[in-house]
């Protein structure tokens, strides 16, 4: 986000208003974009790796394996891995790059599909979020 014009308009709440889930989604989106805008103005480079723990033993066999990672992306999205114990590990086979790695640093990027207007990915698109079952709310 580079402009305050990207912040959604505020919902005009009123007594007796018929509420729908989209009202709360829009309010949450406004809050997220508002916070991101302020953070970007105060600290333009407020993103990056917060925590990274890799399997150094696996590097010897040509596998870059992430044991734990937490990062903040430029659009404010917080990414962490693994999400839970059942999550598959993030790993990358770098054996084909063995000659290059020995001579120069290797850059590995964290990528996530861009946010779509309306928040819904089209069928066949890579999803930005994964649907998970949460605990019931009483």
N, C-alpha and C positions, 0 to 999 in steps of 0.2 A: 504494500500500500504506500502510495506516495502523496496522496491528496486527501484532505478532509472530505472531499466530495464522494469518496469511496465508502464513507461511514453511512450505513442505512439510516433513514429518518426515524425519529423517535415515535413509538406507538403512543397515541393519545388515549390512555386508559380512562374509563369513566364507569361510574356505578351503573350496574345493570347490563354491562357489555357482555355479549355472548362470546365466550372464550373458546378458542380452538388451539390445538397444539402448535400451530404455525405462529400464533402470537408469541408464545414463549420461545420458539426457535428464533424468531426475528429479534426479540429482545436480547437473547443470548448472543446472536450474531452482532448486534449493535454494540453490546458491551465488549465483546472480543475485539472488534475492529477499533473501537474507541481506545481501548487499552493499548492495542498494538500501535496505533497512531501516536499516542503520547510517548510510548517507549521509544519508537523510532525517532521522534523529534529530540528526545533527551539523550539517547545513546544510539546513534545510527547502526552500530555494530553490536547489537544486543543479542546476537545469535551465535551458535557454535556448539562444540562438544562440551558437555558438562562432565560426563564420566565415560571412560572407555577402558574396558578390561578385555584383553585378547588372550587367546591360548597360544603362548609363545612356543610351547612344545610342538604344536601343529604347524608352525611356520617352517620348521625344519623339513617337514614332509610336503611343503608347498601349499598349505591350506591356511588362509587367513580366516580365523574363526573368532567371532565376537561372543564373549561370555556374558558381558554386560555392557550396555550402552545407553546413554541418555543424552539427547541433543535438543536444541531449540533451532528450528529452521527460520529463515528470514521472514516468513509470513506468520511467525508466532506459534506454529504447530510444534508441540512437544512430542518427540519420538523416543520410545524406549524399547529395549529388547533385552532379554525376553520379556513378554508381557506377563506370562505365567509359566508354571512348570511344564505344561503340556505343549508350549510353543516350540516349534522347530527352531534349530539354531541358525543364525545368520553365518554363512560361510562362503568363501570365494576361493576357487581353485586358481592359484597363481603360478602353477608349475610351468605354464607356457611363457611366463614372464621372468623366469629364473635368471636369464642372462642380463636382462634390464635391471632387475632389482638389485643385483650385485654391484652395479655401476652407478645407479642414481636412485633417488627416493621414488617411491611409488605412491601416487595419489589415488585414494579411494573415496568416492563421493557417496553420501547418503541421498537417496532420491525418493520422492513421494509424488504421486500424481497431483497436479495442480488442482486447487479448489475450483469447482464448477459453480457458475451462477445457479442459485437454487439448491445447491448442495447435492444433487442427485447425478450419479454417473450413468451414462447411457449403457444399455446392455452390450457386453463385449469390452467395455473400457476397463482399465485397471481401476480398482476401487481405492479411494483415498483413505477410507476407514473400513474396519472389519467389524461386522456385527457379532457381538458376544452376549451370552446370557448373563444377566446380573441377578443379584439377590432380589427377592420380592420386597416391595416397599409396603410397610404396614399402614 
